[in-house]
């Protein structure tokens, strides 16, 4: 399974469900909005610390973000 692709799709899905733009999410995570885009497109890996922050922000688990659970 391509975890980077699943992760990117889930980040985009959760971001949109929470009414956030890439810029707004980037500001919350203190990264550049192009970084969010590259994660959502599966071009770059998400650092572990950011993965944990995303799970907290979206009130989900890292397993869900990685596609290990539904």
PDB file of N, CA, C, O and CB in Angstrom:
ATOM      1  N   UNK A   1       0.840  -1.186   0.000  1.00  0.00           N
ATOM      2  CA  UNK A   1       0.000   0.000   0.000  1.00  0.00           C
ATOM      3  C   UNK A   1       0.881   1.244   0.000  1.00  0.00           C
ATOM      4  O   UNK A   1       1.919   1.282   0.660  1.00  0.00           O
ATOM      5  CB  UNK A   1      -0.953   0.001   1.218  1.00  0.00           C
ATOM      6  N   UNK A   2       0.463   2.243  -0.735  1.00  0.00           N
ATOM      7  CA  UNK A   2       1.205   3.496  -0.797  1.00  0.00           C
ATOM      8  C   UNK A   2       0.683   4.435   0.286  1.00  0.00           C
ATOM      9  O   UNK A   2      -0.302   5.146   0.085  1.00  0.00           O
ATOM     10  CB  UNK A   2       1.083   4.151  -2.206  1.00  0.00           C
ATOM     11  N   UNK A   3       1.356   4.429   1.441  1.00  0.00           N
ATOM     12  CA  UNK A   3       0.893   5.221   2.579  1.00  0.00           C
ATOM     13  C   UNK A   3       0.975   6.716   2.314  1.00  0.00           C
ATOM     14  O   UNK A   3       0.144   7.475   2.814  1.00  0.00           O
ATOM     15  CB  UNK A   3       1.698   4.880   3.809  1.00  0.00           C
ATOM     16  N   UNK A   4       1.960   7.154   1.539  1.00  0.00           N
ATOM     17  CA  UNK A   4       2.091   8.577   1.235  1.00  0.00           C
ATOM     18  C   UNK A   4       0.871   9.064   0.472  1.00  0.00           C
ATOM     19  O   UNK A   4       0.359  10.147   0.755  1.00  0.00           O
ATOM     20  CB  UNK A   4       3.370   8.848   0.426  1.00  0.00           C
ATOM     21  N   UNK A   5       0.397   8.278  -0.493  1.00  0.00           N
ATOM     22  CA  UNK A   5      -0.768   8.658  -1.280  1.00  0.00           C
ATOM     23  C   UNK A   5      -2.026   8.665  -0.422  1.00  0.00           C
ATOM     24  O   UNK A   5      -2.814   9.608  -0.491  1.00  0.00           O
ATOM     25  CB  UNK A   5      -0.943   7.711  -2.466  1.00  0.00           C
ATOM     26  N   UNK A   6      -2.227   7.622   0.388  1.00  0.00           N
ATOM     27  CA  UNK A   6      -3.390   7.556   1.274  1.00  0.00           C
ATOM     28  C   UNK A   6      -3.355   8.726   2.243  1.00  0.00           C
ATOM     29  O   UNK A   6      -4.370   9.388   2.459  1.00  0.00           O
ATOM     30  CB  UNK A   6      -3.429   6.210   2.046  1.00  0.00           C
ATOM     31  N   UNK A   7      -2.213   8.979   2.817  1.00  0.00           N
ATOM     32  CA  UNK A   7      -2.065  10.078   3.767  1.00  0.00           C
ATOM     33  C   UNK A   7      -2.421  11.405   3.106  1.00  0.00           C
ATOM     34  O   UNK A   7      -3.152  12.209   3.684  1.00  0.00           O
ATOM     35  CB  UNK A   7      -0.631  10.125   4.322  1.00  0.00           C
ATOM     36  N   UNK A   8      -1.919  11.635   1.923  1.00  0.00           N
ATOM     37  CA  UNK A   8      -2.222  12.878   1.212  1.00  0.00           C
ATOM     38  C   UNK A   8      -3.701  13.053   0.944  1.00  0.00           C
ATOM     39  O   UNK A   8      -4.251  14.140   1.120  1.00  0.00           O
ATOM     40  CB  UNK A   8      -1.474  12.924  -0.087  1.00  0.00           C
ATOM     41  N   UNK A   9      -4.343  11.976   0.519  1.00  0.00           N
ATOM     42  CA  UNK A   9      -5.779  12.032   0.257  1.00  0.00           C
ATOM     43  C   UNK A   9      -6.561  12.309   1.532  1.00  0.00           C
ATOM     44  O   UNK A   9      -7.528  13.071   1.520  1.00  0.00           O
ATOM     45  CB  UNK A   9      -6.256  10.727  -0.374  1.00  0.00           C
ATOM     46  N   UNK A  10      -6.147  11.696   2.621  1.00  0.00           N
ATOM     47  CA  UNK A  10      -6.850  11.902   3.895  1.00  0.00           C
ATOM     48  C   UNK A  10      -6.620  13.306   4.445  1.00  0.00           C
ATOM     49  O   UNK A  10      -7.534  13.903   5.014  1.00  0.00           O
ATOM     50  CB  UNK A  10      -6.398  10.865   4.925  1.00  0.00           C
ATOM     51  N   UNK A  11      -5.419  13.834   4.282  1.00  0.00           N
ATOM     52  CA  UNK A  11      -5.170  15.212   4.717  1.00  0.00           C
ATOM     53  C   UNK A  11      -6.091  16.161   3.945  1.00  0.00           C
ATOM     54  O   UNK A  11      -6.735  17.027   4.537  1.00  0.00           O
ATOM     55  CB  UNK A  11      -3.669  15.603   4.503  1.00  0.00           C
ATOM     56  N   UNK A  12      -6.149  15.995   2.633  1.00  0.00           N
ATOM     57  CA  UNK A  12      -6.997  16.861   1.806  1.00  0.00           C
ATOM     58  C   UNK A  12      -8.464  16.727   2.201  1.00  0.00           C
ATOM     59  O   UNK A  12      -9.173  17.726   2.324  1.00  0.00           O
ATOM     60  CB  UNK A  12      -6.819  16.524   0.316  1.00  0.00           C
ATOM     61  N   UNK A  13      -8.914  15.496   2.397  1.00  0.00           N
ATOM     62  CA  UNK A  13     -10.308  15.246   2.769  1.00  0.00           C
ATOM     63  C   UNK A  13     -10.647  15.916   4.101  1.00  0.00           C
ATOM     64  O   UNK A  13     -11.642  16.633   4.205  1.00  0.00           O
ATOM     65  CB  UNK A  13     -10.578  13.732   2.853  1.00  0.00           C
ATOM     66  N   UNK A  14      -9.826  15.683   5.106  1.00  0.00           N
ATOM     67  CA  UNK A  14     -10.090  16.241   6.432  1.00  0.00           C
ATOM     68  C   UNK A  14      -9.964  17.764   6.440  1.00  0.00           C
ATOM     69  O   UNK A  14     -10.725  18.449   7.123  1.00  0.00           O
ATOM     70  CB  UNK A  14      -9.133  15.636   7.457  1.00  0.00           C
ATOM     71  N   UNK A  15      -9.019  18.282   5.692  1.00  0.00           N
ATOM     72  CA  UNK A  15      -8.862  19.733   5.595  1.00  0.00           C
ATOM     73  C   UNK A  15     -10.131  20.358   5.032  1.00  0.00           C
ATOM     74  O   UNK A  15     -10.635  21.345   5.568  1.00  0.00           O
ATOM     75  CB  UNK A  15      -7.647  20.095   4.714  1.00  0.00           C
ATOM     76  N   UNK A  16     -10.645  19.781   3.949  1.00  0.00           N
ATOM     77  CA  UNK A  16     -11.857  20.310   3.315  1.00  0.00           C
ATOM     78  C   UNK A  16     -13.077  20.138   4.216  1.00  0.00           C
ATOM     79  O   UNK A  16     -13.901  21.046   4.325  1.00  0.00           O
ATOM     80  CB  UNK A  16     -12.100  19.617   1.971  1.00  0.00           C
ATOM     81  N   UNK A  17     -13.196  18.973   4.863  1.00  0.00           N
ATOM     82  CA  UNK A  17     -14.320  18.732   5.776  1.00  0.00           C
ATOM     83  C   UNK A  17     -14.334  19.734   6.926  1.00  0.00           C
ATOM     84  O   UNK A  17     -15.394  20.058   7.462  1.00  0.00           O
ATOM     85  CB  UNK A  17     -14.257  17.308   6.330  1.00  0.00           C
ATOM     86  N   UNK A  18     -13.161  20.218   7.300  1.00  0.00           N
ATOM     87  CA  UNK A  18     -13.046  21.183   8.390  1.00  0.00           C
ATOM     88  C   UNK A  18     -13.039  22.628   7.893  1.00  0.00           C
ATOM     89  O   UNK A  18     -12.800  23.556   8.666  1.00  0.00           O
ATOM     90  CB  UNK A  18     -11.787  20.911   9.185  1.00  0.00           C
ATOM     91  N   UNK A  19     -13.301  22.809   6.607  1.00  0.00           N
ATOM     92  CA  UNK A  19     -13.426  24.146   6.038  1.00  0.00           C
ATOM     93  C   UNK A  19     -12.143  24.950   6.018  1.00  0.00           C
ATOM     94  O   UNK A  19     -12.168  26.177   6.120  1.00  0.00           O
ATOM     95  CB  UNK A  19     -14.441  24.897   6.783  1.00  0.00           C
ATOM     96  N   UNK A  20     -11.017  24.256   5.886  1.00  0.00           N
ATOM     97  CA  UNK A  20      -9.720  24.931   5.881  1.00  0.00           C
ATOM     98  C   UNK A  20      -9.129  24.977   4.478  1.00  0.00           C
ATOM     99  O   UNK A  20      -9.262  24.028   3.705  1.00  0.00           O
ATOM    100  CB  UNK A  20      -8.752  24.231   6.836  1.00  0.00           C
ATOM    101  N   UNK A  21      -8.485  26.076   4.164  1.00  0.00           N
ATOM    102  CA  UNK A  21      -7.698  26.148   2.938  1.00  0.00           C
ATOM    103  C   UNK A  21      -6.317  25.563   3.234  1.00  0.00           C
ATOM    104  O   UNK A  21      -5.959  25.340   4.390  1.00  0.00           O
ATOM    105  CB  UNK A  21      -7.592  27.628   2.407  1.00  0.00           C
ATOM    106  N   UNK A  22      -5.558  25.322   2.183  1.00  0.00           N
ATOM    107  CA  UNK A  22      -4.186  24.859   2.394  1.00  0.00           C
ATOM    108  C   UNK A  22      -3.402  25.893   3.186  1.00  0.00           C
ATOM    109  O   UNK A  22      -2.595  25.533   4.044  1.00  0.00           O
ATOM    110  CB  UNK A  22      -3.489  24.574   1.048  1.00  0.00           C
ATOM    111  N   UNK A  23      -3.626  27.159   2.913  1.00  0.00           N
ATOM    112  CA  UNK A  23      -2.928  28.235   3.622  1.00  0.00           C
ATOM    113  C   UNK A  23      -3.290  28.230   5.102  1.00  0.00           C
ATOM    114  O   UNK A  23      -2.410  28.379   5.950  1.00  0.00           O
ATOM    115  CB  UNK A  23      -3.265  29.601   3.001  1.00  0.00           C
ATOM    116  N   UNK A  24      -4.560  28.062   5.423  1.00  0.00           N
ATOM    117  CA  UNK A  24      -4.985  28.047   6.825  1.00  0.00           C
ATOM    118  C   UNK A  24      -4.378  26.863   7.574  1.00  0.00           C
ATOM    119  O   UNK A  24      -3.929  27.006   8.711  1.00  0.00           O
ATOM    120  CB  UNK A  24      -6.515  27.998   6.918  1.00  0.00           C
ATOM    121  N   UNK A  25      -4.367  25.695   6.931  1.00  0.00           N
ATOM    122  CA  UNK A  25      -3.762  24.526   7.562  1.00  0.00           C
ATOM    123  C   UNK A  25      -2.262  24.740   7.734  1.00  0.00           C
ATOM    124  O   UNK A  25      -1.694  24.400   8.772  1.00  0.00           O
ATOM    125  CB  UNK A  25      -4.033  23.255   6.730  1.00  0.00           C
ATOM    126  N   UNK A  26      -1.635  25.297   6.727  1.00  0.00           N
ATOM    127  CA  UNK A  26      -0.198  25.580   6.805  1.00  0.00           C
ATOM    128  C   UNK A  26       0.111  26.512   7.972  1.00  0.00           C
ATOM    129  O   UNK A  26       1.083  26.305   8.699  1.00  0.00           O
ATOM    130  CB  UNK A  26       0.302  26.201   5.489  1.00  0.00           C
ATOM    131  N   UNK A  27      -0.711  27.529   8.146  1.00  0.00           N
ATOM    132  CA  UNK A  27      -0.504  28.464   9.256  1.00  0.00           C
ATOM    133  C   UNK A  27      -0.624  27.756  10.598  1.00  0.00           C
ATOM    134  O   UNK A  27       0.161  28.022  11.509  1.00  0.00           O
ATOM    135  CB  UNK A  27      -1.511  29.617   9.181  1.00  0.00           C
ATOM    136  N   UNK A  28      -1.597  26.858  10.732  1.00  0.00           N
ATOM    137  CA  UNK A  28      -1.778  26.120  11.986  1.00  0.00           C
ATOM    138  C   UNK A  28      -0.577  25.222  12.291  1.00  0.00           C
ATOM    139  O   UNK A  28      -0.204  25.038  13.450  1.00  0.00           O
ATOM    140  CB  UNK A  28      -3.054  25.277  11.922  1.00  0.00           C
ATOM    141  N   UNK A  29       0.020  24.667  11.233  1.00  0.00           N
ATOM    142  CA  UNK A  29       1.144  23.745  11.406  1.00  0.00           C
ATOM    143  C   UNK A  29       2.497  24.446  11.314  1.00  0.00           C
ATOM    144  O   UNK A  29       3.545  23.825  11.493  1.00  0.00           O
ATOM    145  CB  UNK A  29       1.072  22.647  10.367  1.00  0.00           C
ATOM    146  N   UNK A  30       2.459  25.744  11.034  1.00  0.00           N
ATOM    147  CA  UNK A  30       3.687  26.544  10.901  1.00  0.00           C
ATOM    148  C   UNK A  30       4.609  26.017   9.792  1.00  0.00           C
ATOM    149  O   UNK A  30       5.821  25.888   9.964  1.00  0.00           O
ATOM    150  CB  UNK A  30       4.443  26.561  12.231  1.00  0.00           C
ATOM    151  N   UNK A  31       3.974  25.720   8.644  1.00  0.00           N
ATOM    152  CA  UNK A  31       4.715  25.312   7.448  1.00  0.00           C
ATOM    153  C   UNK A  31       4.220  26.165   6.283  1.00  0.00           C
ATOM    154  O   UNK A  31       3.242  26.899   6.420  1.00  0.00           O
ATOM    155  CB  UNK A  31       4.532  23.772   7.148  1.00  0.00           C
ATOM    156  N   UNK A  32       4.889  26.069   5.148  1.00  0.00           N
ATOM    157  CA  UNK A  32       4.488  26.799   3.957  1.00  0.00           C
ATOM    158  C   UNK A  32       3.300  26.100   3.303  1.00  0.00           C
ATOM    159  O   UNK A  32       3.183  24.877   3.377  1.00  0.00           O
ATOM    160  CB  UNK A  32       5.665  26.921   2.965  1.00  0.00           C
ATOM    161  N   UNK A  33       2.417  26.870   2.663  1.00  0.00           N
ATOM    162  CA  UNK A  33       1.255  26.243   2.034  1.00  0.00           C
ATOM    163  C   UNK A  33       1.647  25.329   0.877  1.00  0.00           C
ATOM    164  O   UNK A  33       0.898  24.410   0.548  1.00  0.00           O
ATOM    165  CB  UNK A  33       0.294  27.308   1.541  1.00  0.00           C
ATOM    166  N   UNK A  34       2.802  25.558   0.253  1.00  0.00           N
ATOM    167  CA  UNK A  34       3.248  24.634  -0.795  1.00  0.00           C
ATOM    168  C   UNK A  34       3.620  23.277  -0.200  1.00  0.00           C
ATOM    169  O   UNK A  34       3.568  22.257  -0.888  1.00  0.00           O
ATOM    170  CB  UNK A  34       4.450  25.226  -1.560  1.00  0.00           C
ATOM    171  N   UNK A  35       3.994  23.267   1.072  1.00  0.00           N
ATOM    172  CA  UNK A  35       4.290  22.008   1.760  1.00  0.00           C
ATOM    173  C   UNK A  35       3.018  21.185   1.901  1.00  0.00           C
ATOM    174  O   UNK A  35       3.033  19.972   1.692  1.00  0.00           O
ATOM    175  CB  UNK A  35       4.921  22.273   3.149  1.00  0.00           C
ATOM    176  N   UNK A  36       1.917  21.841   2.256  1.00  0.00           N
ATOM    177  CA  UNK A  36       0.629  21.150   2.374  1.00  0.00           C
ATOM    178  C   UNK A  36       0.260  20.544   1.026  1.00  0.00           C
ATOM    179  O   UNK A  36      -0.158  19.388   0.951  1.00  0.00           O
ATOM    180  CB  UNK A  36      -0.487  22.122   2.863  1.00  0.00           C
ATOM    181  N   UNK A  37       0.414  21.315  -0.023  1.00  0.00           N
ATOM    182  CA  UNK A  37       0.112  20.832  -1.366  1.00  0.00           C
ATOM    183  C   UNK A  37       0.947  19.603  -1.712  1.00  0.00           C
ATOM    184  O   UNK A  37       0.422  18.626  -2.246  1.00  0.00           O
ATOM    185  CB  UNK A  37       0.353  21.936  -2.393  1.00  0.00           C
ATOM    186  N   UNK A  38       2.230  19.647  -1.413  1.00  0.00           N
ATOM    187  CA  UNK A  38       3.102  18.509  -1.745  1.00  0.00           C
ATOM    188  C   UNK A  38       2.730  17.269  -0.939  1.00  0.00           C
ATOM    189  O   UNK A  38       2.838  16.152  -1.444  1.00  0.00           O
ATOM    190  CB  UNK A  38       4.574  18.871  -1.493  1.00  0.00           C
ATOM    191  N   UNK A  39       2.295  17.450   0.303  1.00  0.00           N
ATOM    192  CA  UNK A  39       1.832  16.302   1.098  1.00  0.00           C
ATOM    193  C   UNK A  39       0.557  15.725   0.501  1.00  0.00           C
ATOM    194  O   UNK A  39       0.428  14.510   0.350  1.00  0.00           O
ATOM    195  CB  UNK A  39       1.592  16.714   2.568  1.00  0.00           C
ATOM    196  N   UNK A  40      -0.388  16.605   0.161  1.00  0.00           N
ATOM    197  CA  UNK A  40      -1.666  16.137  -0.375  1.00  0.00           C
ATOM    198  C   UNK A  40      -1.489  15.419  -1.709  1.00  0.00           C
ATOM    199  O   UNK A  40      -2.244  14.500  -2.024  1.00  0.00           O
ATOM    200  CB  UNK A  40      -2.627  17.308  -0.542  1.00  0.00           C
ATOM    201  N   UNK A  41      -0.516  15.825  -2.476  1.00  0.00           N
ATOM    202  CA  UNK A  41      -0.248  15.187  -3.767  1.00  0.00           C
ATOM    203  C   UNK A  41       0.655  13.962  -3.641  1.00  0.00           C
ATOM    204  O   UNK A  41       0.923  13.281  -4.630  1.00  0.00           O
ATOM    205  CB  UNK A  41       0.384  16.186  -4.714  1.00  0.00           C
ATOM    206  N   UNK A  42       1.124  13.685  -2.425  1.00  0.00           N
ATOM    207  CA  UNK A  42       1.989  12.535  -2.198  1.00  0.00           C
ATOM    208  C   UNK A  42       3.406  12.726  -2.702  1.00  0.00           C
ATOM    209  O   UNK A  42       4.128  11.751  -2.910  1.00  0.00           O
ATOM    210  CB  UNK A  42       1.402  11.338  -2.843  1.00  0.00           C
ATOM    211  N   UNK A  43       3.810  13.969  -2.901  1.00  0.00           N
ATOM    212  CA  UNK A  43       5.155  14.245  -3.415  1.00  0.00           C
ATOM    213  C   UNK A  43       6.220  14.222  -2.330  1.00  0.00           C
ATOM    214  O   UNK A  43       7.387  13.945  -2.608  1.00  0.00           O
ATOM    215  CB  UNK A  43       5.176  15.585  -4.104  1.00  0.00           C
ATOM    216  N   UNK A  44       5.826  14.510  -1.100  1.00  0.00           N
ATOM    217  CA  UNK A  44       6.771  14.531   0.018  1.00  0.00           C
ATOM    218  C   UNK A  44       6.183  13.786   1.205  1.00  0.00           C
ATOM    219  O   UNK A  44       4.967  13.738   1.388  1.00  0.00           O
ATOM    220  CB  UNK A  44       7.126  15.981   0.414  1.00  0.00           C
ATOM    221  N   UNK A  45       7.061  13.211   1.999  1.00  0.00           N
ATOM    222  CA  UNK A  45       6.632  12.538   3.222  1.00  0.00           C
ATOM    223  C   UNK A  45       6.305  13.561   4.298  1.00  0.00           C
ATOM    224  O   UNK A  45       6.908  14.632   4.369  1.00  0.00           O
ATOM    225  CB  UNK A  45       7.716  11.565   3.719  1.00  0.00           C
ATOM    226  N   UNK A  46       5.338  13.206   5.130  1.00  0.00           N
ATOM    227  CA  UNK A  46       4.955  14.055   6.255  1.00  0.00           C
ATOM    228  C   UNK A  46       5.809  13.653   7.455  1.00  0.00           C
ATOM    229  O   UNK A  46       5.826  12.480   7.827  1.00  0.00           O
ATOM    230  CB  UNK A  46       3.419  13.927   6.579  1.00  0.00           C
ATOM    231  N   UNK A  47       6.511  14.596   8.062  1.00  0.00           N
ATOM    232  CA  UNK A  47       7.307  14.264   9.249  1.00  0.00           C
ATOM    233  C   UNK A  47       6.420  13.707  10.371  1.00  0.00           C
ATOM    234  O   UNK A  47       5.259  14.093  10.513  1.00  0.00           O
ATOM    235  CB  UNK A  47       8.071  15.512   9.746  1.00  0.00           C
ATOM    236  N   UNK A  48       6.981  12.811  11.148  1.00  0.00           N
ATOM    237  CA  UNK A  48       6.233  12.156  12.221  1.00  0.00           C
ATOM    238  C   UNK A  48       5.597  13.156  13.176  1.00  0.00           C
ATOM    239  O   UNK A  48       4.438  12.990  13.557  1.00  0.00           O
ATOM    240  CB  UNK A  48       7.142  11.225  12.994  1.00  0.00           C
ATOM    241  N   UNK A  49       6.323  14.177  13.562  1.00  0.00           N
ATOM    242  CA  UNK A  49       5.778  15.176  14.494  1.00  0.00           C
ATOM    243  C   UNK A  49       4.561  15.880  13.898  1.00  0.00           C
ATOM    244  O   UNK A  49       3.604  16.176  14.612  1.00  0.00           O
ATOM    245  CB  UNK A  49       6.855  16.213  14.860  1.00  0.00           C
ATOM    246  N   UNK A  50       4.595  16.147  12.604  1.00  0.00           N
ATOM    247  CA  UNK A  50       3.463  16.797  11.936  1.00  0.00           C
ATOM    248  C   UNK A  50       2.298  15.825  11.822  1.00  0.00           C
ATOM    249  O   UNK A  50       1.142  16.223  11.962  1.00  0.00           O
ATOM    250  CB  UNK A  50       3.872  17.315  10.535  1.00  0.00           C
ATOM    251  N   UNK A  51       2.590  14.558  11.570  1.00  0.00           N
ATOM    252  CA  UNK A  51       1.543  13.538  11.506  1.00  0.00           C
ATOM    253  C   UNK A  51       0.754  13.509  12.814  1.00  0.00           C
ATOM    254  O   UNK A  51      -0.475  13.435  12.804  1.00  0.00           O
ATOM    255  CB  UNK A  51       2.152  12.147  11.213  1.00  0.00           C
ATOM    256  N   UNK A  52       1.457  13.566  13.922  1.00  0.00           N
ATOM    257  CA  UNK A  52       0.814  13.586  15.241  1.00  0.00           C
ATOM    258  C   UNK A  52      -0.020  14.856  15.399  1.00  0.00           C
ATOM    259  O   UNK A  52      -1.140  14.803  15.907  1.00  0.00           O
ATOM    260  CB  UNK A  52       1.875  13.492  16.371  1.00  0.00           C
ATOM    261  N   UNK A  53       0.519  15.992  14.968  1.00  0.00           N
ATOM    262  CA  UNK A  53      -0.224  17.260  15.051  1.00  0.00           C
ATOM    263  C   UNK A  53      -1.490  17.218  14.201  1.00  0.00           C
ATOM    264  O   UNK A  53      -2.535  17.717  14.619  1.00  0.00           O
ATOM    265  CB  UNK A  53       0.664  18.431  14.606  1.00  0.00           C
ATOM    266  N   UNK A  54      -1.402  16.629  13.016  1.00  0.00           N
ATOM    267  CA  UNK A  54      -2.579  16.499  12.152  1.00  0.00           C
ATOM    268  C   UNK A  54      -3.654  15.644  12.814  1.00  0.00           C
ATOM    269  O   UNK A  54      -4.838  15.976  12.765  1.00  0.00           O
ATOM    270  CB  UNK A  54      -2.184  15.892  10.798  1.00  0.00           C
ATOM    271  N   UNK A  55      -3.238  14.549  13.430  1.00  0.00           N
ATOM    272  CA  UNK A  55      -4.197  13.677  14.114  1.00  0.00           C
ATOM    273  C   UNK A  55      -4.909  14.436  15.230  1.00  0.00           C
ATOM    274  O   UNK A  55      -6.124  14.312  15.388  1.00  0.00           O
ATOM    275  CB  UNK A  55      -3.488  12.433  14.686  1.00  0.00           C
ATOM    276  N   UNK A  56      -4.166  15.212  15.995  1.00  0.00           N
ATOM    277  CA  UNK A  56      -4.769  16.013  17.072  1.00  0.00           C
ATOM    278  C   UNK A  56      -5.705  17.071  16.498  1.00  0.00           C
ATOM    279  O   UNK A  56      -6.828  17.238  16.972  1.00  0.00           O
ATOM    280  CB  UNK A  56      -3.674  16.684  17.929  1.00  0.00           C
ATOM    281  N   UNK A  57      -5.244  17.773  15.489  1.00  0.00           N
ATOM    282  CA  UNK A  57      -6.017  18.852  14.884  1.00  0.00           C
ATOM    283  C   UNK A  57      -7.352  18.352  14.336  1.00  0.00           C
ATOM    284  O   UNK A  57      -8.386  18.999  14.504  1.00  0.00           O
ATOM    285  CB  UNK A  57      -5.212  19.512  13.772  1.00  0.00           C
ATOM    286  N   UNK A  58      -7.315  17.194  13.678  1.00  0.00           N
ATOM    287  CA  UNK A  58      -8.515  16.656  13.050  1.00  0.00           C
ATOM    288  C   UNK A  58      -9.244  15.637  13.927  1.00  0.00           C
ATOM    289  O   UNK A  58     -10.188  14.987  13.477  1.00  0.00           O
ATOM    290  CB  UNK A  58      -8.155  16.021  11.734  1.00  0.00           C
ATOM    291  N   UNK A  59      -8.803  15.500  15.181  1.00  0.00           N
ATOM    292  CA  UNK A  59      -9.432  14.595  16.147  1.00  0.00           C
ATOM    293  C   UNK A  59      -9.577  13.183  15.573  1.00  0.00           C
ATOM    294  O   UNK A  59     -10.661  12.598  15.571  1.00  0.00           O
ATOM    295  CB  UNK A  59     -10.809  15.137  16.565  1.00  0.00           C
ATOM    296  N   UNK A  60      -8.460  12.662  15.093  1.00  0.00           N
ATOM    297  CA  UNK A  60      -8.432  11.318  14.532  1.00  0.00           C
ATOM    298  C   UNK A  60      -7.142  10.646  14.984  1.00  0.00           C
ATOM    299  O   UNK A  60      -6.431  11.167  15.843  1.00  0.00           O
ATOM    300  CB  UNK A  60      -8.541  11.347  12.969  1.00  0.00           C
ATOM    301  N   UNK A  61      -6.844   9.499  14.409  1.00  0.00           N
ATOM    302  CA  UNK A  61      -5.636   8.770  14.783  1.00  0.00           C
ATOM    303  C   UNK A  61      -4.621   8.804  13.645  1.00  0.00           C
ATOM    304  O   UNK A  61      -4.964   9.034  12.486  1.00  0.00           O
ATOM    305  CB  UNK A  61      -5.975   7.315  15.156  1.00  0.00           C
ATOM    306  N   UNK A  62      -3.382   8.573  14.003  1.00  0.00           N
ATOM    307  CA  UNK A  62      -2.356   8.475  12.963  1.00  0.00           C
ATOM    308  C   UNK A  62      -2.614   7.241  12.097  1.00  0.00           C
ATOM    309  O   UNK A  62      -2.321   7.253  10.902  1.00  0.00           O
ATOM    310  CB  UNK A  62      -0.936   8.412  13.593  1.00  0.00           C
ATOM    311  N   UNK A  63      -3.154   6.186  12.686  1.00  0.00           N
ATOM    312  CA  UNK A  63      -3.495   4.994  11.900  1.00  0.00           C
ATOM    313  C   UNK A  63      -4.503   5.332  10.805  1.00  0.00           C
ATOM    314  O   UNK A  63      -4.373   4.869   9.672  1.00  0.00           O
ATOM    315  CB  UNK A  63      -4.058   3.890  12.814  1.00  0.00           C
ATOM    316  N   UNK A  64      -5.504   6.135  11.143  1.00  0.00           N
ATOM    317  CA  UNK A  64      -6.488   6.540  10.136  1.00  0.00           C
ATOM    318  C   UNK A  64      -5.816   7.355   9.036  1.00  0.00           C
ATOM    319  O   UNK A  64      -6.034   7.108   7.850  1.00  0.00           O
ATOM    320  CB  UNK A  64      -7.630   7.355  10.786  1.00  0.00           C
ATOM    321  N   UNK A  65      -5.005   8.318   9.430  1.00  0.00           N
ATOM    322  CA  UNK A  65      -4.335   9.158   8.440  1.00  0.00           C
ATOM    323  C   UNK A  65      -3.478   8.332   7.486  1.00  0.00           C
ATOM    324  O   UNK A  65      -3.391   8.635   6.296  1.00  0.00           O
ATOM    325  CB  UNK A  65      -3.474  10.203   9.135  1.00  0.00           C
ATOM    326  N   UNK A  66      -2.850   7.292   8.013  1.00  0.00           N
ATOM    327  CA  UNK A  66      -1.977   6.444   7.193  1.00  0.00           C
ATOM    328  C   UNK A  66      -2.732   5.373   6.411  1.00  0.00           C
ATOM    329  O   UNK A  66      -2.135   4.649   5.614  1.00  0.00           O
ATOM    330  CB  UNK A  66      -0.948   5.781   8.069  1.00  0.00           C
ATOM    331  N   UNK A  67      -4.039   5.271   6.633  1.00  0.00           N
ATOM    332  CA  UNK A  67      -4.836   4.285   5.912  1.00  0.00           C
ATOM    333  C   UNK A  67      -4.806   2.904   6.524  1.00  0.00           C
ATOM    334  O   UNK A  67      -5.179   1.928   5.873  1.00  0.00           O
ATOM    335  CB  UNK A  67      -4.373   4.200   4.514  1.00  0.00           C
ATOM    336  N   UNK A  68      -4.365   2.808   7.775  1.00  0.00           N
ATOM    337  CA  UNK A  68      -4.311   1.511   8.448  1.00  0.00           C
ATOM    338  C   UNK A  68      -5.662   1.119   9.038  1.00  0.00           C
ATOM    339  O   UNK A  68      -5.927  -0.061   9.270  1.00  0.00           O
ATOM    340  CB  UNK A  68      -3.259   1.533   9.544  1.00  0.00           C
ATOM    341  N   UNK A  69      -6.517   2.120   9.281  1.00  0.00           N
ATOM    342  CA  UNK A  69      -7.883   1.882   9.757  1.00  0.00           C
ATOM    343  C   UNK A  69      -8.823   2.779   8.971  1.00  0.00           C
ATOM    344  O   UNK A  69      -8.407   3.746   8.331  1.00  0.00           O
ATOM    345  CB  UNK A  69      -8.011   2.150  11.298  1.00  0.00           C
ATOM    346  N   UNK A  70     -10.084   2.436   9.036  1.00  0.00           N
ATOM    347  CA  UNK A  70     -11.117   3.258   8.367  1.00  0.00           C
ATOM    348  C   UNK A  70     -11.803   4.151   9.354  1.00  0.00           C
ATOM    349  O   UNK A  70     -12.696   4.912   8.981  1.00  0.00           O
ATOM    350  CB  UNK A  70     -12.153   2.381   7.662  1.00  0.00           C
TER     351      UNK A  70
END
